């Protein structure tokens, strides 16, 4: 079998759990909200005043906390999946 074809057939990550998918979608939603709040900073500033910067900073803070948590959980799930696959092939 060709090397690249064997590589394509090899699973590269663990199946995504509902919790990981939910966390990924929350991160995506916060990213979209961050982009919208940055693009619409002037109307946001007119509506809530100086707190518009705090809204943007809040989105950045939530992402700064949530992304490392997601990456840690995802890496642990991938490592456990790979260990299980290796243990299964060694039998």
C-alpha positions in Angstrom: 0.0 0.0 0.0 1.2 3.5 -0.8 2.5 5.4 2.2 0.2 8.4 1.7 -2.9 6.1 1.3 -2.0 4.3 4.6 -1.6 7.7 6.2 -5.0 8.9 5.0 -6.7 5.8 6.5 -5.1 6.3 9.9 -7.3 8.1 12.4 -5.4 11.1 13.6 -7.5 12.2 16.6 -10.0 10.9 19.1 -13.7 11.0 18.3 -15.1 14.3 19.5 -17.3 14.0 22.6 -20.3 16.1 23.2 -18.5 18.1 25.8 -15.6 18.9 23.5 -17.9 19.8 20.6 -19.9 22.1 22.9 -16.7 23.8 24.1 -15.4 24.2 20.5 -18.7 25.7 19.5 -18.6 28.1 22.5 -15.1 29.2 21.5 -16.3 29.7 17.9 -19.3 31.7 19.1 -17.1 33.9 21.3 -14.7 34.5 18.4 -17.6 35.6 16.2 -18.9 37.9 18.9 -15.4 39.3 19.4 -15.1 40.1 15.7 -18.6 41.7 15.6 -17.8 43.8 18.7 -14.6 45.0 17.2 -16.2 45.9 13.9 -19.1 47.6 15.6 -17.0 49.3 18.3 -18.4 52.8 17.4 -22.1 51.9 17.7 -21.3 49.9 20.8 -19.5 52.8 22.3 -22.4 55.1 21.5 -24.8 52.6 23.1 -23.0 51.7 26.3 -20.2 54.3 26.5 -16.8 53.5 27.9 -17.9 49.9 28.7 -17.5 49.0 25.0 -13.8 48.4 25.6 -14.7 46.2 28.6 -16.9 44.1 26.4 -14.1 43.4 23.9 -11.7 42.8 26.8 -14.2 40.4 28.4 -14.4 38.4 25.2 -10.6 38.3 25.0 -10.3 37.2 28.6 -12.8 34.4 28.2 -10.9 33.2 25.1 -7.6 33.4 27.0 -9.0 31.1 29.6 -11.2 28.7 27.5 -8.8 27.9 24.7 -6.0 26.5 26.9 -8.6 24.4 28.8 -10.0 23.1 25.5 -6.5 22.3 24.2 -5.6 20.5 27.4 -8.8 18.4 27.4 -8.5 17.7 23.7 -4.9 16.6 23.9 -5.7 14.3 26.8 -8.5 12.7 24.9 -6.3 12.2 21.8 -3.5 10.7 23.9 -6.0 8.3 25.6 -7.4 7.3 22.2 -4.0 6.7 20.8 -2.9 4.6 23.8 -6.1 2.6 23.4 -5.5 2.0 19.7 -1.9 1.0 20.4 -2.9 -1.4 23.1 -5.5 -2.9 20.8 -3.0 -3.5 18.0 -0.5 -5.1 20.4 -3.0 -7.9 21.3 
